[in-house]
């Protein structure tokens, strides 16, 4: 019975997505012109090549920010229920924070946090 429920929900999801594509194609106007087919860059006419080299450090910095930001979000619910759960939650929270500190020290020693 569980498989039937899963199959029905999968089918509903697929029909929902494909139906959205179909309705979009059916209802959306399609009048391609040179202006509509050009790349949009803040309303300005694009110039130069789009294949420009960027410093990979910017991406690493952004990914580290996202990782630590998401991990810190896990601390709020933990802090709310800490008193109810007891000392075991405190130990688990300290282990979690130690892993975060280890990741931060690792990134710092590798020089990923230096903004060039």
C-alpha positions in Angstrom: 0.0 0.0 0.0 2.9 2.3 0.7 4.3 1.8 -2.8 0.9 2.8 -4.3 0.9 6.0 -2.3 4.5 6.7 -3.5 3.6 5.9 -7.1 0.5 8.2 -7.0 2.5 11.1 -5.5 5.3 10.7 -8.0 2.7 10.6 -10.8 1.0 13.8 -9.5 4.4 15.5 -9.3 5.3 14.6 -12.8 1.9 15.7 -14.1 2.1 18.9 -12.2 5.5 19.8 -13.7 4.7 18.8 -17.2 1.3 20.5 -17.0 3.1 23.7 -15.9 5.4 23.5 -18.9 2.5 22.8 -21.2 0.4 25.7 -19.9 3.4 28.0 -20.1 4.0 27.1 -23.7 0.3 27.4 -24.5 -0.4 30.8 -22.8 3.0 32.6 -23.0 3.4 34.9 -26.0 6.2 33.9 -28.4 7.5 36.8 -30.4 11.3 36.5 -30.7 13.2 39.6 -31.9 16.8 40.7 -31.7 16.2 42.6 -28.5 14.5 39.7 -26.7 17.2 37.3 -27.8 20.1 39.5 -26.6 21.8 38.9 -23.2 20.4 41.0 -20.4 22.9 42.8 -18.3 21.1 45.4 -16.2 19.6 47.0 -19.3 23.0 47.7 -20.8 24.2 46.4 -24.1 26.7 43.7 -23.4 30.2 44.1 -24.7 33.2 41.8 -24.6 33.4 38.1 -24.1 31.5 36.3 -21.3 34.5 33.9 -20.8 36.4 36.0 -18.3 38.7 34.4 -15.7 37.6 34.9 -12.1 39.6 34.2 -9.0 38.4 30.9 -7.6 39.0 32.3 -4.1 35.8 34.3 -4.3 33.8 31.1 -4.9 35.6 29.3 -2.1 34.9 32.2 0.3 31.3 32.3 -0.7 30.9 28.5 -0.2 32.6 28.7 3.2 30.2 31.4 4.2 27.2 29.4 3.2 28.5 26.3 5.0 29.1 28.1 8.2 25.9 30.1 7.9 23.8 27.0 7.5 25.6 25.2 10.3 25.1 28.1 12.7 21.3 27.9 12.0 21.3 24.4 13.5 22.5 25.9 16.8 19.3 27.9 17.4 16.9 25.0 17.8 19.6 23.2 19.8 19.8 26.1 22.2 16.1 26.3 22.6 15.7 22.7 23.7 19.1 22.3 25.5 17.7 22.5 29.0 15.0 20.0 28.3 17.3 17.4 26.7 20.0 17.6 29.3 23.8 17.1 29.4 23.8 14.7 26.5 22.7 17.6 24.2 25.4 19.8 25.6 28.1 17.2 24.8 26.7 16.7 21.3 26.6 20.5 20.8 30.2 20.9 21.9 31.2 18.1 19.5 29.3 19.9 16.7 31.0 23.2 17.6 34.4 21.6 17.7 33.9 20.2 14.2 32.9 23.8 13.0 36.0 25.2 14.7 38.2 22.6 13.1 36.7 23.5 9.7 37.3 27.2 10.3 40.9 26.6 11.4 41.5 24.4 8.4 40.1 27.1 6.0 42.1 29.8 7.8 45.4 27.8 7.6 44.9 27.0 3.9 44.5 30.8 3.3 40.9 30.5 2.0 39.7 33.4 4.2 42.2 35.9 2.9 40.5 38.3 0.6 42.9 39.2 -2.3 
